[in-house]
Amino acid sequence: MTDLPAADRRAIYPSLRGKRVIVTGGGSGIGAGLVEAFAAQGARVAFVDVAVSDGEALVARLSQEAAHPPLFRRLDLTDLDALKSVFAELIAQLGGCDVLVNNAANDDRHAIADVTPAYWDERMNVNLRHQFFAAQAVVPAMTAAGGGSILNFGSISWHLALEDLILYQTAKAAIEGLTRSLARDLGRKGIRCNAIVPGNVQTPRQEKWYTPEGEAEIVAAQCLDGRIQPADVAALALFLASDDARLCTGHNYWIDAGWR
């Protein structure tokens, strides 16, 4: 079970055509899969990332076929002034925002003894804080449009209590609370908010942490064979962003092949 469905067998969501979508951390890995999937639906996609070369390469590749070539801006999401400015620029260029995908994160390993107050703050800023302020930035545009969808990326890691990830897992646990709170406070504006909880997704970054033996252990712990791909995660995001999920909000949606 390693092959993805052929392109002509994947779901098409007419409600996503022309939607204005912003993806954080969209230059590579899961983020690039999200940008590609929304662009293939005919959405108008903008994405931000700190990796300029990755972002520009993705734009060049997708511009060959996308109905709306994606927009890319370099952004360090820990700089809240820059976040506010860049999001305002992208919303203006897109003519609004219907979907926000809070994907950006960094899962660097760390030991408890090595954590300083400065490192704690930096990890929270990298993995948690920007999700709230990105949501805050798009709420006026979504309200003006009569609604929208915010997708926050959590992580299976804290549910499994993996080693050497205590700050990352603390941030990812908080995202589930953030998601439920946003869903409650924004629901009457027609804005839905859900969390996507991926398992171990086969990306170049994840492969640097795991040996082939380690990857085999992950698959053995899953209920299903095969390695999760960015396109699998994107398929879930497409559904949750579409009108088909119009009454789905305030919950976690797992894509982990049953990893326990």
DASUL-V439546 format. One line per field, one symbol per residue. phi: phi as a letter, one per 20 degrees, with the letter a starting at -180 (. if undefined). A space follows every 10 residues. Layout:
phi=???
This chain:
phi=.deegfgfde fddgfefnfe cddemefblg gfffgfffff enfedcbcae efffffffgf ffffcffcgf eccfbeffef ffgfffffff ffffnpbdcd deefabdgfb egfeedgffg ffffffdcgf fffffgfegg ffffenqrcd ddeeafgffe lffmcffgff fffffffgff ffgffdgfen deccdddeee efcgffffec fgffffffff eefdfndfdg fffffffgff eeffdfddbm cececclmfc
